[in-house]
C-alpha cells in the first residue's frame, strides 16, 4: 500500500486552511503560478485523457476549479507569458518576436501586488523569458537561463532553484506573503523524457535509437521526411514529457507543503500554449491558432474552496491576473483587459442576462522577420463557435460542439454565425488597438541566441 505523499495530504486538508485564514486575516495568502510550457489541455486526465499521464494534476483538479475552456492569447511562449503577466493582448503589449522587450509602461501582476508587500520570485526553464526582456518586471528575483553548454533546465533543477530561493528569502514566520512563478519546459520539443516515462509512454513499435533522429527532423523543420508513424512516435515521447513534468510538480508541492508554504495559498496551474501533431497538417506551435495550439489547462485552488468545480465558460490567460487581484482584495488594475474569475471560483457566477457570452480573442502578430511562416493572424471563440482569420484574409469558421477538432472549416450551421463572429473580432481588434502600447521595443539577437532557438525548432 502506497503512503500518500505530503502534496496529496495537503489536498485532503486544504479546507483546514480556512481556519488559518480566520486566525490571521492580515496576512495575505501565498500564490503559486505554475506554467507548463507547451502543455495541451487534452493531455490531462481532468480534461478527458485516458493515458494516465497526469495523476498529480488530476488530483489538484479534483479539489480545485477546472476551467474546461481556457485559451491562451496566442500559440507561442513570449507573447503568451507577457499576456499572463500584464492581462493584455500581443497587439497591445507588443511582444511579438523573440527580440521583443516588454515595455516599462506595462503594469505586471508582480507590480500590482506590491501594496501587500509580496516577496516575488520567478523561475523559468525557457531561456528566452529573460529579465533583460522585461519578464522580471516587478519581481524581487528572477532566473531564466539554460545550463552551461546550452542544455535545457529540467523541472527538477528548476524546482531546486525555486526552493533554494525560498529557503534564503522566505519562511513560514517571515511575516510577508510570497508570489512564486515557475515555467517548466519539458513538453517543448525536442521531446526526450527520462525513464520510466520514456519507456512507459513511447510508442511500442519504435526503436530507442530512432528518438534522436525523429527529434532532429522535427526541430530542423524536415517535416516532409516524417511519416504518420513517426509523428505518432513523437507524440508518444511528448506524452512521456507530460508525465515527467506531472511528477516534478508533485515533488515541488511536497517540498512546498513541508515548508508550510501551502498552508494558506492560492494555486494556479496553466500553460502558455499547446502543440500540434498534424491535426491540421503541421507540427509544433506558433504557426496557427487551432484548438490544439491555444486550448490550455487552467486549474485554480483557493483556501476557502471545499469541493471541486468545473466551469464551462470560455476564459483566457488575460483573466488570471485580474482574478488574483480580486482574490487578494486589491483594486482592479485599469490597464488590465481581462476579467476576474473569482465569482466562478466561489461558485456564484454572474448571470448572463441573455447577453452574448464574452468572446475570447486570439492573436498571431507579425514578427517582422522574413519569411514569416505564420498561417493565422487572429481568431475569436464565442460560445461554442470559433472563427480564425488567415493572413491571406480568408476565414475559417467552426462549430465546436459538432466539430471540436476543427476539421470542417465551413459547415452550414456556421453560415450566419461566421459573419457575426467576424464583425465582433474586427470591433474587438480595433478597440484593443486604441489601448495599445506605442510600439515594439527590440533587443538584438546574436548568433548564439539564434542557435539556441533553432535547437528548440524555431527558424527565422
Buried (B, 14 or more C-beta within 10 A) or exposed (E): EEEEBBBBEBBEEBBEBBEBBEEEEEBBBBBBBBBBBBBBBBBBBBBEBEEEBBEBBBBBBBBBBBBBBBBBBBBBBBBBBBBBBBBBBBBBBBBBBBBBBBBEEBBBBBBBBEEBEBBBBBBBBBBBBBBEBBBBBBBBBBBBEBEEEEEBBBBEBBBBBBBEBBEEBBBEEEEBBBBBBBBBBBBBBBBBBBEEBBEBBBBEEBEEEBBEEBBEBBBEBEBEEBEEEBBBBBBBBBBBBBBBBBBBBBBBBBBBBEBBBBBBBBBBBBBBBBBBBBBBEBBBBBBBBBBBBBBBBBBBBBBBBEEBBEBEBBBBBBBBBBBBBBBBEBEBBEBBBBBBBBBBBBEEBEEEEEEEEBBBBBBBBEBEEEEBBBBBBBBBBBBBBBBBBBBEEEBBBBBBEEBBEBEBBEBEBBEEBBEBBBEBBEEBBEEBEEEBBEEBBBBEBEEEBBEBBBBBBBEB
